[in-house]
Amino acid sequence: MLQLIQEQSRTIVISSHILSDVEKVIDHAVIMKAGKIVADAGFDELREKYSRVRLTALSGELPEPLDFANVLECQRNESEATLTVADLSPDQIEAAAAKINCQADIQPLPLEDIYRVVVA
């Protein structure tokens, strides 16, 4: 299959629930929920759209609430938080983190997590 994918003139449709394997070979994703398309984009575009941000307070505790836009999920304790965010550039994330005196570690989401937040 990997040889077939390399040919420019081919399109291969893969339907699978094993997304960790699928993301290794795709360049475009169509995500469906209840028979309806909820996302249709290049895989790189999806990975730029959704990020996981680990915030660490540089001194003291994290403020309540965290001043971040477009938060889809948040898990936190007093000094650390892990956010899933959409449509924020790394510069916007860094600026928001600096505003609340935090360090931000930004990672793109794997396809499995992108799927989970898109169909939620």
C-alpha positions in Angstrom: 0.0 0.0 0.0 2.8 2.4 0.8 4.1 2.0 -2.8 0.7 2.8 -4.2 0.4 5.9 -2.0 3.7 7.3 -3.4 2.2 7.6 -6.9 1.0 11.1 -7.5 -1.9 10.1 -9.7 -3.6 7.9 -7.1 -6.1 8.4 -4.4 -6.6 5.7 -1.8 -9.5 5.7 0.6 -8.8 4.2 4.0 -11.6 3.6 6.5 -10.4 2.4 9.9 -10.8 2.9 13.6 -7.1 2.2 14.2 -6.2 5.9 13.8 -2.7 5.6 15.1 -1.8 3.5 12.0 -3.9 5.6 9.6 -2.2 8.8 10.5 1.2 7.4 9.4 0.1 7.3 5.8 -2.6 9.9 5.2 -2.3 13.5 3.9 -6.1 14.2 4.0 -8.8 13.3 6.5 -12.6 13.1 6.3 -14.2 12.6 9.7 -17.8 11.6 9.9 -20.3 11.5 12.8 -23.7 9.7 12.4 -23.2 9.5 8.6 -22.4 13.3 8.2 -19.1 14.8 7.4 -17.9 17.0 10.3 -14.3 17.6 9.1 -12.8 17.5 5.7 -9.2 18.8 5.6 -5.6 18.1 5.0 -4.0 16.3 7.9 -1.4 19.0 8.3 -4.2 21.6 8.5 -5.9 19.5 11.2 -2.7 19.2 13.2 -2.2 23.0 13.0 -5.8 23.7 14.0 -5.8 21.6 17.2 -3.0 21.6 19.9 -2.4 20.2 23.3 -0.9 22.8 25.7 0.8 21.9 28.9 1.0 24.9 31.2 3.3 25.1 34.2 3.1 27.9 36.7 6.4 29.7 36.9 5.7 30.8 40.5 2.8 29.9 42.8 -0.5 28.5 41.5 -2.3 28.8 38.2 -4.9 31.4 38.1 -8.6 30.5 38.1 -10.0 30.7 35.5 -7.2 30.3 32.9 -7.3 33.1 30.4 -7.2 31.1 27.2 -9.6 31.2 24.2 -11.0 28.2 22.3 -10.4 25.7 25.1 -12.0 22.3 24.2 -10.7 20.4 27.2 -8.9 21.2 30.4 -7.4 19.1 33.1 -5.6 20.9 35.9 -4.2 21.0 39.4 -2.8 23.9 41.3 0.4 24.3 39.4 -0.1 22.5 36.0 -2.8 22.3 33.4 -3.2 20.4 30.1 -5.5 22.1 27.6 -6.8 21.0 24.2 -7.3 24.2 22.2 -8.4 25.0 18.6 -7.5 27.8 16.2 -4.7 29.3 18.3 -1.2 29.9 16.8 1.9 29.1 18.8 2.4 32.8 19.2 -1.1 33.3 20.6 -0.6 30.4 23.1 2.8 31.7 24.2 1.4 35.2 24.7 -1.6 33.9 26.8 0.8 31.8 28.9 3.1 34.7 29.5 0.2 36.8 30.6 -0.6 34.4 33.4 3.1 33.8 34.2 3.3 30.2 32.8 5.5 28.2 30.6 3.7 26.5 27.7 4.7 23.3 26.0 2.8 23.0 22.7 2.2 19.7 20.9 0.0 18.8 17.9 -2.7 16.3 18.6 -2.5 12.8 17.2 -5.4 11.9 14.8 -7.1 9.8 17.5 -7.4 12.9 19.8 -8.4 15.1 16.8 -11.2 12.7 16.0 -12.4 12.7 19.6 -12.7 16.5 19.8 -14.2 16.9 16.4 -17.0 14.4 16.9 -17.7 15.5 20.5 
